[in-house]
Amino acid sequence: MSTNPDRYESAVARYFEAWNAREPEARTKAVAAAWAVGGGYTDPLADVVGHDGIAAVIAAAHEQFPGFAFRITGPVDGHHDTARFSWKLVDEDGSAPVAGSDVITLDGDARIRAVYGFLDRVPAGA
């Protein structure tokens, strides 16, 4: 059991680095740093396993919302190998058309094994 908050904060920081990486090479490196080999990502719009699939989901989000950035909206809460947090997708003007909450599970090296994403706000047609 781990109740070390730095473990969760570090994992979530790497997660956001991956989601905010706009260049393919930087995204590939960030995904590899954040996720364990064979790690996955699941939300209402995607269900992928592996670094390539995760990078493709992130790239698709950037294509759909160019210039936007993912931002955490509150504290990271964790226990054992699980953490949860909320986020929003923010434009340069501060608008945030998409928001959600994620639950992640970590391996022994604090790399993500799985993400379970929930979309709290999504624009029509997205």
N, C-alpha and C positions, 0 to 999 in steps of 0.2 A: 504494500500500500504506500502511495506517495501523496502527501498533502503539501508538497513544496510548491507554493504559488509561482515561483520563478520558472518552474518547469512548464506550467501551463502558459504563462505569459510569453515565454520564449517560443513555444510551439505556435502560438497564435500570431506572434510577430512574424515568424517565417511564413505562415499561411498567408498573411496579408502581403508580404513581399512577393509571393508567387502570384497572387491575384492582381497586384498592381504592376507587374512586370509587363511592359508593352512590347519589348523586342523579343523575338522568338528565342534567341540564344540565352538571354537573361532569364526568360520564363522557364526554359528547360532546366537551367541551373537552380533556379529558385524552387521549382517543383521537386527536384531531386533532393534539395536540402530540407524541404518541409515534410515530404511524404516518405514513408518506408517503401521499399521495393514491394510491389504488389498491393500497395495501398489503394483505397478507393474513394470515390466521391459520389454521393447520391443526393439529389434534391428532386422536386416535382418535375423538373425538365430534363434531368440527366441522371444516368447511372453508369459510371465508368470505373474500370479498374486499371491501374498501371499509370506510370508517369506520362506516357504519350497521350492516353485518353484524358487525363486530368489537364494537361497542357492544352489540348484541343478545346475542352470546355471553357477554359479561361480565355483562349484566343477568340472563341465565338462571342463571349461576353464583351470583349473589347471591340469586336466588329459591330455588335449591335448598339453599344453605348460608347462611341469613340470620345476620348478626352475625359471620361469619368474615372473616378478612383474609389476604391473600397475603403471605408473608414469604420473602425470599431465605434460603437455608440455607448458603451458602458463597461463595467468591469468584467474580467474573465473569472468565472467561477469553476472550480475543479475539485475533484476528489478521485482517489484511486488512479485509474488511467483514463479518466473521462473529464472533459471540460466543455463548458458552454459559454456562448457569447452572442451578442447581437451586433449588427452592422448595417450600414447603408451605403448605397452607391451614389456618389456626389459629383455633380457637375462643377465646373469652374465658378459658376454664379451661386453655388451653394444649394441648388435644388437637388432633391434626393428622390427620384421617382421609384427606386427599388429599395426595399429594406427587408431584412430577414434575421433569423437566428440560426446558429449552427451548433451542433454537438459533435465533438471530435473524440476519438479514442486514440491513445498513444501507445507506442511500443516502449521497450525498456530504455531506448535511446532518446525518448521524447520526440520521435518522429511520428507523423500521423499514419495510423492504420486505416482509419475510416472517418469520413465526414458524412453527417446526416443533416442536410440543410432544409430549412423551412422558410418559405417566402411569405412575408407578412404583408408586403405591398408590392404590386407589380402593375405597370401601366397597361391599359387595354391594348391588345394586339401584340404584346411582347412575347 
